[in-house]
Amino acid sequence: MGEIIGVIANPAETIRQLKESKELLLKAREESELKNEKKKIPKKHTFSKLPGFHGRETEQDLLRKILAANPQMNVVFGATSVGKTALLRQVLATDDYYVIKFDLRISGFADLRSLYVAMCDQFNMFFQEMHDEEMDKNSITFKHMLLELTEKESNGDYKVSVADLADLMETLQSALLRYWEYDPEAAAEANNEDEGLGKLSQSQEPALRKIDSAEEMSPVAPQKATTDVEGENLDIPGKRKFKKKPVVFFMDEAHKLPALVSDQLSLKVFLDTLLVLTKQDRLCHVILATSDSFFQHFLRSMNVGHHSQIMTIGDCSKEETYAYFKEELLDTIPEDLRSKANFEEIYDAFGGKLSHISDYISAWINSRGEILPLTSAIFTQAYTLLQFHLTHDYFETFSPLSTATSWANAEDEARFTRNDLIYVMRKLVEPPYSMLYFDLCRKIGTSQTDAMIKTRVLDLRWAKTVSPEQEWMERIWSKDGIEKPIVLPMTRIVRKAMEVALREEDERTQMEEVKSECFSGKGCERA
């Protein structure tokens, strides 16, 4: 009765409250509609072959051989812009493999909860893309795990823990095991019997996870682990044929993982599961691609480094680079400029770094042939980097591993002296344009050497590159049959910048000596 009297006595307030309630209801309805619309638009990863890919036949063959053998954890090293991602897409973005893919450049997660959600989404999408009713059950499993998490969080202050991550990875293990034990042909025949179309024939053995490495493999894709459903699916219009294929768990820019997820125990559980999926259960291959040489240190700190196989990608060989220049770039150069395009000059400056050559040719065309390799923006960046280190006591650079891993020493920042850098540059501008990593550590100090690598002055190679680089000149260090880690300039253009910086340094030193002699009254005639 009192509420009725209040409404009659103050109608304006009642109208305001009704208006606010209506607005809240409309907002809730709009949010619900937007959420439903978002669900109708599934996430689509741009995992496809990159246009303009060229060469790398040796690397492609090696990758296919690796994926045709028993599953293992593979770490693909390569300097920035060397073409790791393009190479892996060229091999993996085909109909030969099922790929669970994460690109940590745009990871979609920055803590344990978002990692959990991102992996649930990815695993859900992975099994959906198989377009098979039985595999859809695996997909639904991960969808329900997300719903359960939402329900837990709505009922209180729930936080995702390492136990949740372990449960998710164990679920993935079970889903992959069901995938390999699933016999699509037998399932199709059983379905036909249920429909009265035939009798169940003798069941075949499920597709093998273990590949017989002694068996002759196709150069295109492994055939041992592939089982096609022939017959029924082909006769049904619009229905895709389910094909058993090797599974690859691929993580690009993997060195960013410890910076995104700071929980060491969760990272340990995640990496241990990848080992179980490869070495122990042989359910899938794992490829971790990285441009950070110290990622191997991180894996060792997680006690999984010794289980991983290293594959190092270097720049393209001179032959591949010339073919790329001739087949891909030459036609883009105006006819009146083509005769001025000097491949030898370009290769001498940039080596087999195709991205640098492509960028330089674009700038060269825009300048009507006025820009030279040593006046290009690419050279300027390399030269500036060296000069910063020669003129500053400390030049900070960002390295995810230096700040996010347990083995990193906070006091051991990227510091090295000017004399350290000059010593290294003098060694690296002469053949074989490289040095033994551990010898350099003993000479100038491990922290100083590592600092030059972290700041992208030097590139560290733990193992030899797959294809020949700089005419195998750096192989002098393994002439005794023992493969040793080496360091070399980060790129060929950095080496050119070292030559220029040293020449300027020698001229400056010579002028200072002449001035000193003049001030002392000796050798003024030299000035």
LINMO-V372216 format. One record per run of one state. SS is the DSSP state (alpha for helix, beta for strand, coil for the rest). FROM is the first residue (numbers start at 1). TO is the last residue. If there is no record, write none. Layout:
ss=SS from=FROM to=TO
ss=SS from=FROM to=TO
This chain:
ss=coil from=1 to=1
ss=alpha from=2 to=9
ss=coil from=10 to=10
ss=alpha from=11 to=40
ss=coil from=41 to=56
ss=alpha from=57 to=68
ss=coil from=69 to=72
ss=beta from=73 to=78
ss=coil from=79 to=83
ss=alpha from=84 to=92
ss=coil from=93 to=96
ss=beta from=97 to=103
ss=alpha from=104 to=106
ss=coil from=107 to=111
ss=alpha from=112 to=128
ss=coil from=129 to=132
ss=alpha from=133 to=154
ss=coil from=155 to=161
ss=alpha from=162 to=181
ss=coil from=182 to=183
ss=alpha from=184 to=194
ss=coil from=195 to=227
ss=beta from=228 to=228
ss=coil from=229 to=231
ss=alpha from=232 to=235
ss=coil from=236 to=242
ss=beta from=243 to=243
ss=coil from=244 to=245
ss=beta from=246 to=252
ss=coil from=253 to=253
ss=alpha from=254 to=260
ss=coil from=261 to=263
ss=alpha from=264 to=280
ss=coil from=281 to=284
ss=beta from=285 to=290
ss=coil from=291 to=294
ss=alpha from=295 to=301
ss=coil from=302 to=304
ss=alpha from=305 to=307
ss=beta from=308 to=313
ss=coil from=314 to=317
ss=alpha from=318 to=332
ss=coil from=333 to=334
ss=alpha from=335 to=338
ss=coil from=339 to=342
ss=alpha from=343 to=350
ss=coil from=351 to=353
ss=alpha from=354 to=366
ss=coil from=367 to=372
ss=alpha from=373 to=375
ss=coil from=376 to=376
ss=alpha from=377 to=391
ss=coil from=392 to=399
ss=alpha from=400 to=404
ss=coil from=405 to=417
ss=alpha from=418 to=428
ss=coil from=429 to=434
ss=beta from=435 to=436
ss=alpha from=437 to=444
ss=coil from=445 to=445
ss=alpha from=446 to=454
ss=coil from=455 to=457
ss=beta from=458 to=461
ss=coil from=462 to=464
ss=beta from=465 to=465
ss=coil from=466 to=469
ss=alpha from=470 to=478
ss=coil from=479 to=485
ss=beta from=486 to=489
ss=coil from=490 to=491
ss=alpha from=492 to=519
ss=coil from=520 to=523
ss=alpha from=524 to=526
ss=coil from=527 to=527
